[in-house]
Amino acid sequence: MTQAEALFDVHDNVSRVISDLDVPIDDFHDEYGVWGDGDSVFDFESMFRLFLYKEVAGFSQKEVAERVEQWPYLQSRFELDSPPTQQALSHTKRRRFSRPLRQFIQDVAAGIRDVAHEAGISSTELAEGDTNPDPSEVRESRQPLHHYVDNHAPGVIESLLDTVVPAFDTGRAANTKHDDRTVWEHQTLMSLMDTAGTRAAYRSFNKFRSDALHHDTHTRAVKKLGTPSDYQYTFTDYSTTESNRTPVPDWRSIATTVQQQFSDAVEGMLETVKGSETFTEPVVAAIDVTNVPYHVSPWKGDDDIQPDDERVWVNGRPRVPKPEYPEMVNGGKEDSVYEFQYATLTIVGRNAPLVLAIEPVRHNSNWEGDDGDTSTWAEVVDRLLEQARELVDIQLVMADRAFDSHGVFHVLDQKHDVNYLIPKKTDSKRLRADAEKVREDSELKSLVEQDASLYVQDDVAYVDVESDERLRENGYSHDVTFMHVPADRKKWDTSPEREIPYALFVTNRSDEISPMDALGFTNRYSDRWDIEIEYKMITPLVPSIASRDYRMRFFSFVFSCLLYNMWRVTDHSLKVLISEADEHYGRGKHEKRLDTVLPLSDYLASSIVLLFGRGFDPPDAPA
C-alpha cells in the first residue's frame, strides 16, 4: 500500500489514486479476451481499475455504471472508450475475471480504504465524485453532442411515431391492403419533397417499393379521415356539386373532425413532454395567422365568359367568378393573391413550442358577392382556446394587433379566464393624448392606466350582447390596463432627446402594474416570435397539391403542423436524455429554453432514413 499512501499525499480523490496506481495486471489472465453477443470489448486493465474503484467506493454494479455515464471524466481516467453498462460489468466479472483476481481486487480495495481513512478521507468522501476534474479529461471523455444526438434521434422518432400515428384513424377496414401508418408515411414523404403533390410522391419514392401505396389510395384515405363518421349529406351538398363528383362535407364539419384527431395526437406528445422537469404549467401561448398560397384565379378568362354569366364589379370593371371555386380561399392583400388561411395557438416561452390548436379562417371575398361567410377573430380565438385548454392549463395569451377587438378581449377574459397581452391601436382621442404625453416627457419612461372599463356593444361581432350572461350593466365585460412603453428599450437608455417610438399594449391582469412592471411584462411579448419562426418552418412542409377538396387542403396543413410538433418533441426528448447523461448540460425550470440540438433538416433526414429502412427496397433491388 506504499503507492496508495504516496498518491493520497498528492490527490484527495480515490479515482485519481486508482488511475495512477502501477498494477500487476500482467500477472492475471483475461479469461475471455473477446466476449459478448455483439457488445463492445472493454480493455482488461481498464475494467480492472473500474472494479477496484467500485470496491473502494462501495458501489453496486448498477451504481458504478451510472456514475461512469454521469461523470465522463471517469472514462478518461480509466481509459474507457465508452461507459460500460451494468450487464457489461456483470459479464466481465463472471466471464473475464478469475476467482483469484476477484479476491485480489477485494484485498487491494480494503487496503486502499484503510490508507484513505488514515489520510482523513471518510467512507462517504470516497463515494463522492471529483468536484474539480481536469478540463482536458472532460473534453476527451465526453461524447460529442452531435454524436449523441445522431445515435439517439432515430429511436426517439420511432417511439414518437408509435404514439402519434394511431390518433389519425381513417376508419377503413382492418383487412385493407395498406394500413393507416403506410398512408401517413406517404403523407410525410409528400411534406419532405420540394414539389410534393401526392402523385409526385408516388413517382419519386414509391418506385423503390415493391408494394407501393398508390396515390389514389392515399387520396381516398385522407378524404375518409376528413369526413365525419356520422355526416349526413344534404340536398344542398348535391345541388352545389358537379354531377360527376361526390359532395364534399361543409368546411366546418371537416375542420372539427380533423381537429379532434390532431388534438389526440398532440395529447400523446404532451404526455412525453410533461414527464420532464423542464415543462411547466400553466403555459404561455401565442395566437397568429398564416397563409398558404393558392395559385388559381377565381375569375373566368375572357374566352370562357358566357353572355348570361353574372358579373361582379371589382375595381371599376366587371369580372365573372368561376363556379365551384373553393370557398375557403381568401383574397390576399394584393388583387392577384389568393390563399388558404389558418390560425394557430402555440406554446411559447421556456417550454417546448408546440402547436396546440388549429382553426381555419374564412373571409367573404369579392368574387362571392354577399353570399360568403366571414369568421370573426373572436370566434377564431374562442375555438382555438376550446381546443388548447383540453390539453394544457394556459396562463397568458399573446396575439398581434389584428386581434385588437372587444370581442376577442371578452372571450379571453370572461369565457376562458386567461390573461392576455395584445398590442392596442391608439384608436381613441384619450389614448392618442396619452401616447403624445409619453413622447413629450423625457423623464417618463412608460405610462400605465389601470382599471379602464371595457364594454361590449351591440355591434361587436360573435358576442350576443342580449343573451351573454357574462356581460353586466350597459355591456360591461371587465377592467383592462393600458401600457405605453418604448418600442425599443435600448433607445431611451442612450438618447432621451431622440423621438422614441412607443407601443401601446392592453392586458386584463388584475394585479397592480407599475410603470417599471409594465416594461418587464411587455418585454415578454418578444416570446411571441416563436410562432413567427414556427410558420417559417411549417409552410415549406405543406405539400403542393392540386386538389380543391378541403379535406385534402386542411389535412395537409394540419399534418405539416404535426411534423413540426414531432420535431420539437424529438428535440425536447433528446435534451432530456443529454441532461441525464451529462451533468454539465441542462437548465432550470425558470431558465430560458435551450438551443435546438436536432435541426429540423436533420430530423427530416432521419425520418426519411426510418421510412426507407422500414418499408423501402434498395434502389438496385429486383422488382
N, C-alpha and C positions, 0 to 999 in steps of 0.2 A: 504493500500500500504506500510505498515511498513516493511513487509517481503521483498518486492522488493527493498526498499531503502537500507536495510541491505545487501542484496545479491549483489546489484550493487557496494557496497563498496568492495566486495570480488572479483566479476567477472566483466569482461568487455565485456562479450558476452551474448546475450539475451537467447540463447538456454541453457546455463548453469544455468541462473537465473530461467528459467521456469522449468527445470528438478529438481531444488532444492526447488521449492515452495511447501508449505503444502496446498493442495487444498481441499475444502469441497466436494469431489466427491460423498460421501455417501448421500449428500442432493439431488442428482439428480438420476433419474431412467433411466436405459438403455431401451429405448422404444422397441427395438428389440434385445434381447440378442443374438440371432443367426439369421443371415441373409445371403442372397446372393446366389443362383444358383451355389453352389459348391465352392464359393470363400472362402479364409481364413477369419477367425473371428479374428479381432484385439481387443486387450484389450481396454475396455471402457475408463479407465483412460489414457492410452497411446494416444488414439485418441483425448481425451480432451486436453492434453498438446500439441499435434501436431497442433490442430486447434488454440490454444492460440498462439503458435509460429507463425502460418500463419497470424493471425490478427495483431500481434505486428509488424512483419516484413513487412506487406503489400503485401503478396504474393497472387497470384491466386491459385486455387486448382492444376492446371497444374504445376505451378512453384514450389510449395511446394513438389509435388510428385517427380519432377525431382531432387530437392535438396536432399531429403532424400535418393534417389537412388545414387546420385552423391557423397554425403558426408556420408559414412557409420557410422560415429561416432554419427550422429543424431539418428540412430536406437537404439544405445546403451543408449543414454541419455533419450530417451522417452520410452525405454523398448519395442521396436517393434521387433517382430520375423523376419520380412522381410519388405521391403519398400512397402507401400500401393500404389496402382495405383490411377490415377485420378478418375476412376469410383468408387473405394472403398471409396475414400474421399467423393464423391458426395452422394453415398448411405448412408454413415454414417451420414452426415449432415441431409439428408431428413428423414431417417427412424429411426435413433437411438437417435438423439439429439432433445429434445423438444424445443418449442419456447422459454420458459424461459431460458433454458440452452444456446441456441444460443445468447440470449440477454446478459446473464451473461458473456459469453466469450468476447463479444464485449466490455462490460463495463470494465472488468478486463484488456483487452488488451489496451484500451485507457489509463487506469491508469498507466500501466507499461511503455507505451510510454512516458507519462509525466515525470515519475520518471527517465527514461533513459535520457531524454533531460536535466533534472536538473543535472544529473551526467555527462553531457558533451558528451553524445553519440548521434550523429545525426541520422536522419532517414535512411540515406544511410548506416551508420555503422550497424544499426540494421539488415539490409538485408544481410550484409556480413557474410561469413562463418567464423568459428573459424580457425584461421591460425595455432593454436598450440594445437590440441586436444591431450588428454592423449593417449599414445601408447596402453594402455590396452583397451581403448574404440574402437580404430580402429581394434585391433586384435579380440576383442569379436564380433564386429558387422559385419565385412566383411565376406561375404560368401567365404568359401574356394575355391581356384581357380579350383581345380579338380571337385568340386560340380557344379560350374558354367558351366564348360565345359561339364560335363555329362548331365546337364539339357538342354543345347542349341545345342549340336552337332547333335542330330537326326533331328531337324528342319532345320539346315543349310545343312545337307547332302541331305535331301529330296528336298529342294529348288534347290540345285545344280543339282540333277538328272533331275529335270524338265527342266533345262536349257540345259543340255548336251545331254541327250538321243535323242531328236529329230534330232540332227545333223547326226546320223547314221541311214540312211534310206535304208532298204533292197529293196524297190521298189515292195514289194509283194502286193497282192490285199488287198483292205481295209477291206474286209469281212473275211480275214484269221482268223483261229481259235485262234492263239496266236499272239498277236501284237508284234511289234519290241521291246517294253520295256521288255516283257517277255523273249525275246531272249537274250537281254543284261543282264538281271538278271541272266540267266543261265550262260552266259559268266563270269559274276562276280563271281559266285559260283565256276566255274572252277578255277579261279585265287586264290580263298581263300582256296582251298584244297591243301594238300601236294602233292598228286598224282592226277592230275587234269583233265585228258582227258574227253572229252565230255560224253562218256559212263559212266565213273566213277562218274561224277557229277550227271548224271541222276539216277544212282543207289543209291548214297549216300544221296541226298537231295530230289529228286522228289518223292521218296517213301512216303514222308509226305504230298504230294499234292494230292488232289482228282482229279485234271485235269492237269496232268503233261505235260510239254513240252518234246516231245520225242527227243532223241539225234540226230536222223536223220533230224528232222525238224530244229534243231539248225544248223547242218552242212550245209543244203541246204540254209538257210538264210544267213549265213556268205559267202558262195560261191557266192550267188546272189549279196550281197553287194560289194564283191571284183571284180565283173565283170562289166566293163563299159557298160552303157546302150546302147551305140551305137557300141559296139565292133563287128567287122566283122571277123569271123573265116576264116582262110586261108587254102589252101591245105596243107601247111607245118604243120599247127597245127594238122591236122588229120594224116598226114604221120608219125609224131613223137610220136603218142599216141597209147597206147594199144587199140586194137579193141573194147574192152568191156567198155571203159571209154570215157566220153565226154571230148573233148580237154580243156585244161586249157589256158586261155589267157596268153600272154607273160608277164614276170615279171614286165616290165616297166609299162604296162597298169594297172596291178593290183596295183602297188605302187602308181601311180598317182591318181587312183580312191579312194583308202583308205586314202591317204594323204589329199585330199581335204576335206573329211568328218572329219578327225581328226582336221584339221585347223578350220573348222566351230565350232567344239566342244570347242577348245581352245579359239576361239574368244569369245564365250559365257562366258567362265570362266574369261577371262580378263576383260570383262565388270563388273564383280563382284569385281575384284581386283582393277581395275583402279579407282573405286569410292572412295577409301580410300586415305587419305593424305600421307600414308607411301609408296605408289607406285609412283615411279618417272621414267620419261623417259627423254632422251634416256637411254636404259638399257645396262648393261654389259652382254655379253653372252660367253659361253664356248662350244666348239665342241669336241667330243670324240667318240670313237667307243667301242661297247660292243659285246659280242658273246653269242649265245645261243647254247648249245651243241646239236649235232645230233648223236645219238648212233647207227648208221648203217654204216657199212663199204661200200666204193664204189667198192670194189673188190669182184669178184666171189671167192667162196671157191673152193678148189681143186676138189671136187666131182662134181661141176657144170660146170667146164670148158669143152668146146667142142673143137674138133681138129681144126675147122676152125675159132675159135674166134681170133679176132685181139689182139695181145699182145702190152703192153706198158712197156718199161723198166724203172723201178724205183729202185734206189739204187743198181744197178748192177744185178737185177733179173727181169724176165718178170712177169707182172701182167695182169689180164684180167678185164677191167671195167665192171660194171653191166649196162645193158641197163635201161633207164628210171630213172637213179639216179637223184635226184633233182639238177638242175643246179645252184641253189643259195647256195648250201652247199660249203663252202670253206675248204681247208685243213688247219689245225691248225699248230702251231709251231712244234708240235711233229707229227710223222708219223701216229699215231693211233688216232689223234684228228680231228674231223670233226665238223663244226659249221656253223650256220647262223650268219651273221654279219650285224650289224646295226649302223649307225652313227646318233647322235642326236645333236641338238643345244638347249641349256638350258640357261635360265636366271640365273645368279649367282650374288653374292654380297649382297646388302642390301634388294633387292626386293625378293618377294616370288620366290623360284627356280622352275620355271615351264618349262617343255619340250615344246618347240615351234615348233620343226620340227624333222622329222624322215626320214632317207634315207637308203634304202638297199645298201649294199656293195657287189659287185660281183667281184670275183677274178678267173682268169683262174687257175684251179688246174691240177695237173699232170695226173690225170686219164682222163682228157678231151683232152690231146694232144694239138694240135694247134687250136682246134675248139672253145675254150671258150673265152668269153669276160672278160675284166677287167675294173672296174670302177677306174678312176684316182681320186686322192684326190682333185684335182682342181674341177672336175665335182661334186664330193660329196659336197664340200663346197659351190659351186655355187647353187646347188639345195636346200641345207639347207637354205641358205640366201634368195633365192627366196620365200620360204615358210614363213620364220620368219618375213621378212620385210613387209609382208602383214598384220602382226598383231601388231608389235611394231616398234618404232624407236630404232636403235641399234647404240651405240657409240663406243664400243670396243669389239673385238672378241679375245678370247684366245683359244689356242689349244696346244697339246703336240708336241714333236719333230717329230712325224710321219708326221705331216703336214708341215714340213720344206721343201718347194719347191717353185721355182719361179712361177710356175703356180698358186699355192694357193695364194701367195702374190699378184700376178697380178689381180686375180679375186676379192680378198677382196678390194684392193685399187682402181682399175680402173673401175670395173663393179659395185661394191656395195658401194663404197665411205665410208668405215668404217675403223677405226683404228684397228690394230691388235698388239698382243703381243704374240710371239711364241718363244720357245727355238730354238736356232740355233746350228747345228753341226759345229764344227771347221773343215770344210772341204776344207780349202784353206791354203796355206803357210802363207799368211798375217794374217789370223785370228788365226792360231796357234802361230804365233810370238807375237801377241798382248796378247794372253792368257798367254804366258810364261812371258811376261813383267810384267803383273799384279801380278803374283805369286811371282816373284823375288823381287819386290819393296815393302818393308814392309810399306812404307808411303802411297802407292797408294791403296786406298780403292775400287775404281772402275775406269773403263776406258770406255769412250764414244767416238765413232766415228760417226760423223754425215755426212749427205749429200753424202752417198755412193750410187752410181747409180746401179739400178737393171735392168738387161737386160733379155729379154725372147728370147731364141734361138729357132731354128727350131726343135730341139729335145725335146722341152717341150711339154708333152702330154696335150691334151684338148684345148690348145690355138693355134688358126690358125694364125701364125705369118704374113702370107701374107695378110689376109683379115681383121685382127683385127685393126680397126681404132684408137683404144686407144693406140696402140704402135707407138712410134715415130722412129726417125732415128736409124738404127742399132738394132732395137728391144728394145729401151729404154722404160721402163714402169714407174718407179717412183723412188724417193730417199728413202733410208732407213737409220735407225740409229742402229748401233751395240752397245750393252751394256754388258761389262764384269762386273759381280757383284758377291759378295760372295754367295755361295750356302747356307751357314748357317751364318746369320748375327751375331749370338752370339759368334762364334768362333773368328772372327777377333777383337772383342771388348776385349777379355780376353787374347788371346795368339797370338800376332803378329808374333812370331818366328815360330809357327807351320805352316806346309804346309797347305794352305787353299784351299778347293775345290771351284772353281769358275764356274759360269754358264754363258753362252752366250745367250743373248736374241736379237731379232730383232723386230723393230717396224717401222711403217710408219708415226708416229706422225710428223707433220710438224713444230711444235714449237721447240725452242731450249731446249735441255735436258742437264742439268749439271750433273756431277758425283753424286752429292747428290740427285738430282731429279731422277736419274736412280735407286738409291736404293729404294726410295719410290714408284716409278712407277712399278718396277719389283716385289715389295712386294705384289702388287695387284694380282699377278699370283696365290697366295695361295687361292684366291676365287674360282679358277678352281676346287678345291677339292669338291665343291658342286656336280659336275657332277659325280665324282668318288663315292661319297656317294649315289647319285641317282641310279647308276647301282646296288649297293648292295641291294637296296630296290626293284627295278623293276624286276630284273631277277628272284627272287623267285616267283614273281607273274605270270610269263609266264607259262601257262598250259603245262603239259607234254602230248603231243598228238602224235598219230601215223601217222596221215595223211601226205602224201608227197605233197599235194596240196598247192601251195604257197599262195593262198588266205587265207587258214586257218593259215598257219605259220606266215605270215606277220601281219595279223589282230590280232593274239594272242599277238604278241609283242606290237603292237600299242595300243591295249586295255589295256594292263598292264601299259603302259605309261600314258594312260588316267586315270586309277585308281590312279596312283601316283600323277598326277596333281590334281585330285579331293581331295585327302588327303591334299595336300599343300594349295589348295584354301579354304578348310574347316578350316584348322588350321589358315590361314590368317584371315578369316572372324570371327573366334572366338576371335582372338586377338583384332580385331577392336571392337567387342561387349564388350569385357572386358575393353578395354581402355575407352569406353564411360561410362561404369558403375563404373569404379574405377579410380579416378584421379591420383592414385599413380602408375598406370600401363601404359606402352606405351613407345614410343620412338619418337625422332625427325626424320625428313626426312633424315638427313645425319648421323644418328647413326646406329650402327650395327643391323642386323636383330635379333629380339627377339628369345629366345629359343622356341622350339615347345611346345605348350600347349596340343596338342592332338597327342599322339604317333600313329605311323602307325598301330600298333596292335589294339589299341582301335578304330581307325577309321574302320578297317576291321570288328571288332566285332560289332560295331554299324551298319555297312552295313548289316551284317547277320541278326541282330535283325529286321531291317527295312524290309528286304526281307521276313523273316518268318512272321512278323506281318501283312504284306500286302497280301501275296499270299499263305501262307502255313497253312495247318491244323495242330493242335497239334498232337503229336505222338500217343496219345491214342484215337484220334477221329475215329469214324467208317468210314470204307472205302466207 
